[in-house]
Amino acid sequence: MKKIVFVGAGSVVFAKNLLSDLFSYSELRNFFVIRLMDIDKERLQVTKKMAEMMANEKGSNSKIETYLDLESALKDADYVINTVQIGGKESTYIDFDIPEKYGLKQTIADTHGIGGMMRFLRTAPFLEELVKTMEKLCPNALLLNFTNPMSMCMWYVNSISKIKNVGLCHSIPGTIEQISEYTKVPLEEINYKVAGINHMAWVLKIERNGENLYPLLFRASEDKSIWEKDAVRFEIMKHFSYFPTESSEHNAEYVPYFIKDQQLINELKIPIREYISRVELNEKVYQTYKAYYLEGQENMKNAGRKMEEDYYSKGKQKEVKKEDKNKPHEYAVQIIYALETGKTSMIYGIVPNHGMIANLPFESEVEIPCVVDKNGIQPLYVGDLPSQLAALNMSQIKVQELAVKAAVKKDKKYIHYAALLDPLASSILSMGKIHDMVEELIKAHSQYLTFLKK
């Protein structure tokens, strides 16, 4: 049997979605030894119990193993799925609280911007350990990464290792689902093409039977009830002519136009510190899983799902796709299925550009369509992005490049350069304040950043 390793398996909800995907394919149900790895013993046991119950419900005979150390888990692995978050909620609070002290507000702080940079720096040493261990114990395995900040993480991995890898995100299919909702065009009738960078990719084509759906989307955005659901993205579309991926709360902090203005924050209902609310929600949801799977409290079986539904019903955009037991939640298992069966699949992956988007840097990480079959993951050529979209992408790519250089060279001066060029921070803070803020953040996260030169 082939071996699939879930690194960071204590991310219970994410593990549940991935395992649900795995068991949804009859060809894969008895195909793998499933190895769950996490340093949190309690969370690991919750995920194990959940996985065993799911396997039993689906009639799977897959062997499920748990590991607290990376080396044992990775030995002879075929697929490695990474969902690790380094620093947990304590570091997340730091990423919000210190910038706020200097006058910089954030919404999500996990992909771009100051919060994204600090999350990447905390994650870089673990990524190095992961790929170097893979080189030693499973050099032919495929790394499927879900850990953010995606572009920086994958750029760093490809800078230090030849391990096969792809970054994966659900923001593109999620965006198309939302466009389907806004335009009232059935999802199965929509054809689309998207390209750019992760969390800032662009819907370049959206059609039904050859009909351009952009005019319909523009008209839909004139409906106040629809506009209010996605105000930031509709504003970006209005001025740049294309609709971006990821939610409005994400996009608000990627560009310099919104968060610097309190009136706009109020008008567009931008949820400052939104990710903090999600961290607190996730902890409550985890406690319901623990109560059900470890303690046998039957009344907790669906309590976590109910909490999530209640939270996201209050006008918030959910970053995971709607639950559908017969439909894969994520690309990871779709990729594995295509590789193992040879049945061709189309996915969107975060991969080294290497000329696929002609007017973005060769070594940058881009999110583009890829064909997957027995031959592997094959990125498809996109060509030039519209110039205004490439320019917006470049505002983040240059920051990513410098942040990655900070990790590769282990030199903190490059993270200072990156912070100075961040579109949001530089629109609000002076150079001196940005410098002092970064120094304070590095000190606060010092236990994870010992690799940085003074």
C-alpha positions, 0 to 999 in steps of 0.5 A, spaced: 500 500 500 502 507 498 503 511 504 500 518 505 502 523 510 498 528 513 503 533 517 499 538 521 494 533 522 491 536 528 488 541 524 482 537 525 477 540 520 482 541 514 484 533 516 476 531 516 475 535 509 481 531 506 479 524 509 472 525 506 475 527 499 480 521 500 474 516 502 469 519 496 473 515 491 472 508 491 479 506 487 483 510 493 479 507 499 483 501 500 489 504 497 493 507 502 496 507 509 494 514 512 499 517 517 497 522 521 503 527 524 502 532 529 506 535 535 500 536 539 498 529 542 491 530 544 489 533 537 492 527 534 488 523 537 482 527 535 483 526 528 485 519 529 479 517 532 475 521 527 479 518 521 477 511 524 470 513 524 470 516 517 473 510 514 468 505 517 463 509 515 465 508 508 467 501 508 475 503 508 480 498 510 486 503 510 491 503 516 491 509 520 497 510 524 499 516 528 506 519 529 509 525 533 515 525 530 517 527 522 522 522 521 518 516 522 512 519 519 515 520 512 519 514 511 518 511 504 512 516 503 509 517 497 505 523 498 506 529 503 500 533 505 502 539 509 497 543 513 502 546 519 501 553 522 507 555 526 506 559 532 498 558 533 494 563 536 499 566 540 503 568 534 497 570 530 495 575 536 502 578 536 501 579 528 495 583 529 497 587 536 504 590 534 502 593 528 496 596 531 500 599 536 503 603 530 497 604 527 496 599 522 490 595 521 489 588 518 484 583 516 487 576 515 494 577 516 496 570 513 498 571 506 501 578 504 503 584 508 506 584 515 502 579 518 504 574 512 511 576 512 512 574 519 508 568 519 512 566 513 519 567 517 516 563 523 514 557 518 521 557 514 525 553 519 520 548 519 519 547 511 527 547 511 526 541 516 520 538 512 523 538 505 530 536 507 527 530 511 523 528 505 530 528 501 533 523 505 527 519 507 522 519 501 525 523 495 520 521 490 514 523 494 510 529 492 509 535 497 502 538 497 502 544 501 496 548 504 500 552 509 500 560 508 503 564 506 502 560 500 507 564 495 512 565 500 512 558 502 513 555 495 518 560 493 522 558 499 521 551 498 523 551 491 529 555 492 532 550 497 530 543 494 528 539 488 522 535 492 516 535 487 511 540 490 505 544 488 501 549 493 494 548 493 488 553 495 480 553 494 480 560 493 479 559 485 473 554 485 470 558 491 470 565 487 467 561 481 461 559 486 460 566 488 460 569 481 455 563 480 451 566 486 451 573 484 449 572 477 444 566 478 448 562 472 448 555 474 455 553 476 456 547 472 454 551 466 460 556 467 467 556 464 472 560 466 480 561 466 484 564 472 491 566 473 495 571 477 498 569 484 495 566 490 490 570 493 491 575 488 489 571 481 484 574 476 478 571 473 480 572 466 475 569 462 468 567 465 463 564 460 456 560 459 456 557 452 461 562 449 457 568 452 461 573 456 458 573 463 462 579 465 457 584 463 452 580 468 457 580 473 457 588 473 450 589 473 449 584 479 454 588 482 449 594 482 444 591 486 446 593 493 444 587 497 450 583 492 455 589 492 455 589 500 457 581 500 463 583 496 464 590 496 472 590 496 472 586 490 467 589 486 470 596 487 477 592 485 473 590 479 470 596 477 476 600 477 481 594 474 476 591 470 477 584 472 474 580 479 480 578 483 480 571 487 479 570 495 475 574 499 473 582 500 476 581 507 483 578 504 483 583 498 482 589 503 489 588 506 493 587 499 492 594 496 493 601 499 486 603 497 482 601 503 484 600 510 488 607 510 481 610 510 476 609 516 470 612 512 472 606 507 472 601 512 465 603 515 462 604 508 465 597 505 464 593 512 471 591 512 472 586 518 478 589 521 481 583 525 477 578 522 482 572 523 482 573 530 475 572 530 476 565 526 481 563 530 477 563 536 471 560 532 476 554 530 478 553 537 470 552 539 469 548 533 475 543 535 472 543 542 466 540 539 470 535 535 474 533 542 467 532 546 464 527 540 470 523 538 474 523 544 469 523 550 463 520 546 458 526 547 453 524 542 450 531 542 456 534 540 456 530 533 454 536 529 455 542 533 462 544 530 458 545 523 453 548 526 457 554 529 461 555 523 454 555 519 452 560 524 458 564 524 458 565 516 451 566 516 452 573 518 454 576 512 461 573 512 465 570 506 466 563 508 473 561 505 471 553 504 467 551 499 460 549 501 459 542 504 457 536 499 459 529 501 459 527 494 464 532 492 471 533 493 473 539 498 480 540 496 485 539 490 489 534 493 486 528 493 483 530 486 491 530 484 492 524 487 487 520 484 489 523 477 496 521 478 494 514 481 489 512 475 491 516 469 484 519 469 486 526 467 484 532 471 484 540 471 486 543 477 489 550 479 496 550 482 501 554 485 507 553 481 514 556 479 512 561 473 518 559 469 515 563 463 507 561 464 505 568 465 510 572 460 509 578 464 511 576 471 518 574 474 520 567 471 522 565 479 516 567 482 510 563 484 504 563 480 497 560 481 495 557 474 491 552 471 495 545 471 493 538 467 494 532 472 495 525 469 500 519 469 505 524 467 505 529 473 502 536 474 503 540 468 502 547 468 499 551 462 501 557 458 497 563 460 501 569 456 501 576 458 496 578 464 493 585 462 498 590 464 494 593 470 493 586 473 500 584 472 502 591 476 498 589 482 501 582 482 508 585 482 507 590 488 506 583 492 511 579 488 517 584 489 515 583 497 515 576 497 522 575 493 525 579 499 521 576 504 524 569 501 531 572 501 531 574 508 530 566 510 534 563 504 540 568 506 538 568 514 539 576 514 533 580 517 535 586 513 531 583 507 525 583 511 525 590 513 526 591 505 520 587 504 516 591 509 518 598 507 515 595 500 508 593 502 503 596 499 498 597 505 504 598 510 507 604 506 500 607 505 500 608 512 506 608 516 513 612 515 519 608 514 521 609 521 515 606 524 515 600 519 522 599 521 521 599 529 514 595 528 518 590 524 524 590 530 518 589 535 515 583 531 522 580 530 523 580 538 516 578 539 517 572 535 524 570 537 523 563 539 522 561 532 526 566 528 533 564 531 536 563 524 536 570 523 542 574 523 542 580 528 
